[in-house]
């Protein structure tokens, strides 16, 4: 079985090392890369098997359907993203410090693991209804992390936010969108993008105003 800690970027086999057996891991890596490059609906099981160096029939030994592959990727990715948020939130400090750390960590993951994150964040509607509901529940837990910090900051006078729900959505959307455009060939590292976005979000909530 895979754990949230094992989830990394699609092209790096080592990042998915917790997925077993090895053939299932190869297929998962291939699916991440194919879905990110072509989109879920344009990708065939033959495409995935070919990228993994396997026959199409071999895929069905480990995954009954293409959607099952997407669900596994999405579940592992969302588990990891939620874990990152909860760890950052629990670091202590003022609301501003906690919010900055949450944004920094969330942005870093979406930049460093941008291939995986694109699939995890932008293929939600390709999941079967029961799987989509499961992932939406995880997303709500992630939303709740940011919402709690904003509510604490408003209560303590650190933040000037009139619409906590709307601001929660804006903060998370800002972080998630990094996966769409980030490139290793760009001018900023994941750490630098994380620091930049943490500062932008603090100005958004007018921390210390």
C-alpha positions in Angstrom: 0.0 0.0 0.0 1.1 3.6 -0.5 1.2 6.2 2.2 0.7 9.9 1.9 4.4 10.4 2.6 5.3 8.5 -0.6 3.5 10.7 -3.0 5.7 12.9 -5.2 5.9 14.0 -8.8 4.7 11.8 -11.6 8.0 11.3 -13.5 9.9 10.4 -10.4 9.5 6.7 -9.7 11.1 7.0 -6.3 8.5 9.4 -5.2 5.8 6.7 -5.4 8.1 4.0 -3.8 5.4 3.1 -1.3 3.1 1.8 -4.0 3.4 -2.0 -4.4 3.9 -4.2 -6.2 6.4 -2.6 -8.5 4.2 -3.1 -11.6 1.4 -1.2 -10.0 3.8 1.6 -9.1 5.0 1.8 -12.7 1.5 2.1 -14.0 0.6 4.8 -11.4 3.7 6.9 -12.5 2.8 6.4 -16.1 -0.8 7.4 -15.5 0.2 10.6 -13.6 2.4 11.7 -16.5 -0.2 10.8 -19.2 -3.1 12.5 -17.4 -1.0 15.6 -16.8 0.1 15.8 -20.4 -3.0 14.8 -22.3 -5.9 15.0 -19.8 -7.8 12.1 -18.3 -10.4 11.7 -21.1 -7.8 11.9 -23.9 -5.6 9.2 -22.2 -6.3 5.6 -23.0 -5.3 2.5 -21.0 -3.1 1.6 -23.9 -1.3 5.0 -23.5 -0.7 4.3 -19.8 0.5 0.7 -20.3 2.8 1.8 -23.1 4.4 4.4 -21.0 4.9 1.8 -18.3 6.5 -0.6 -20.7 3.7 -3.1 -20.2 0.9 -4.6 -22.2 -2.7 -3.2 -21.9 -3.8 -6.5 -20.4 -1.3 -6.1 -17.6 -2.9 -2.9 -16.4 -6.1 -4.7 -15.5 -4.3 -7.1 -13.2 -3.6 -4.1 -10.9 -6.4 -1.6 -11.7 -9.9 -2.6 -12.9 -10.5 0.6 -14.7 -8.7 3.9 -15.8 -11.0 5.6 -13.3 -9.7 3.4 -10.5 -6.1 4.6 -11.3 -7.3 8.3 -11.2 -9.0 7.7 -7.9 -5.9 6.2 -6.3 -3.8 9.1 -7.5 -6.3 11.6 -6.3 -6.8 10.0 -2.9 -3.0 9.8 -2.3 -2.5 13.3 -3.5 -5.3 14.8 -1.4 -4.2 12.9 1.7 -0.7 14.3 1.3 -2.0 17.9 0.7 -4.1 17.7 3.8 -1.3 16.4 5.8 0.9 19.2 4.7 -1.7 21.8 5.7 -2.3 20.2 9.1 1.4 20.0 9.9 1.9 23.6 8.9 -1.1 24.8 11.0 0.1 23.0 14.1 3.4 24.8 14.1 2.2 27.4 16.5 2.7 31.2 16.5 0.4 34.0 15.7 -2.4 33.6 13.2 -0.3 35.5 10.6 2.7 33.2 11.2 0.5 30.1 10.9 -1.2 31.4 7.7 2.1 32.3 6.2 3.5 28.8 7.0 0.4 27.1 5.6 0.5 29.0 2.3 4.3 28.5 2.1 4.0 24.7 2.5 1.0 24.3 0.3 2.5 26.3 -2.5 5.8 24.5 -2.2 4.1 21.2 -2.7 2.1 22.4 -5.7 5.3 23.7 -7.3 7.7 20.8 -6.5 5.0 18.2 -7.3 3.4 20.1 -10.1 2.8 17.2 -12.4 1.0 15.2 -9.7 -0.8 18.3 -8.4 -2.2 19.1 -11.8 -3.9 15.7 -12.0 -5.0 15.8 -8.3 -6.5 19.2 -8.5 -7.9 19.5 -12.0 -9.4 16.1 -12.7 -12.0 16.0 -9.9 -14.9 15.9 -12.3 -13.5 12.8 -14.1 -14.0 10.7 -11.0 -17.0 8.5 -10.4 -19.7 10.1 -8.2 -18.8 8.1 -5.1 -15.1 8.8 -5.5 -15.7 12.4 -6.2 -17.7 12.7 -3.0 -14.8 11.2 -1.1 -12.3 13.6 -2.5 -14.7 16.6 -2.0 -14.8 15.6 1.7 -11.0 15.8 1.9 -11.0 19.1 0.2 -13.4 20.5 2.8 -11.0 19.4 5.5 -8.3 21.4 3.7 -10.6 24.4 3.4 -11.3 24.2 7.1 -7.6 24.6 8.0 -7.4 27.9 6.2 -10.8 29.0 7.5 -9.8 28.3 11.1 -6.7 30.4 10.8 -8.6 33.3 9.3 -11.3 33.1 12.0 -8.6 33.2 14.7 -6.9 36.1 13.0 -10.1 38.1 12.7 -11.1 37.3 16.3 -7.7 38.4 17.6 -7.6 41.6 15.5 -4.7 40.4 13.3 -6.7 40.2 10.1 -9.1 42.6 8.5 -11.3 40.1 6.5 -15.1 40.7 6.0 -15.7 37.5 4.0 -14.0 34.6 5.5 -15.5 32.0 3.2 -14.6 34.0 0.1 -11.1 34.7 1.3 -10.5 31.0 2.2 -11.4 30.1 -1.4 -9.1 32.9 -2.8 -6.2 31.7 -0.7 -6.5 28.1 -1.7 -7.1 28.9 -5.3 -4.0 31.0 -5.4 -1.9 28.1 -4.0 -3.4 25.4 -6.2 -3.0 27.4 -9.4 0.8 27.2 -9.0 0.6 23.6 -10.3 -0.8 24.8 -13.6 2.1 27.1 -14.5 5.2 26.1 -12.5 8.2 24.9 -14.4 11.7 23.8 -13.2 13.1 26.0 -15.9 11.5 29.1 -14.4 13.3 31.8 -12.5 12.0 30.9 -9.1 12.4 27.7 -6.9 9.4 26.2 -5.0 10.8 27.8 -1.9 10.9 31.2 -3.5 7.4 30.9 -4.9 6.2 29.8 -1.4 7.7 32.8 0.2 6.3 35.2 -2.5 2.8 33.8 -2.1 2.9 33.8 1.7 3.6 37.6 1.5 0.9 38.1 -1.0 -1.7 36.4 1.2 -0.7 38.3 4.3 -1.3 41.5 2.4 -4.6 40.1 1.1 -5.8 39.7 4.7 -4.2 43.0 5.7 -2.3 41.3 8.6 -1.2 43.8 11.2 -3.2 46.6 9.5 
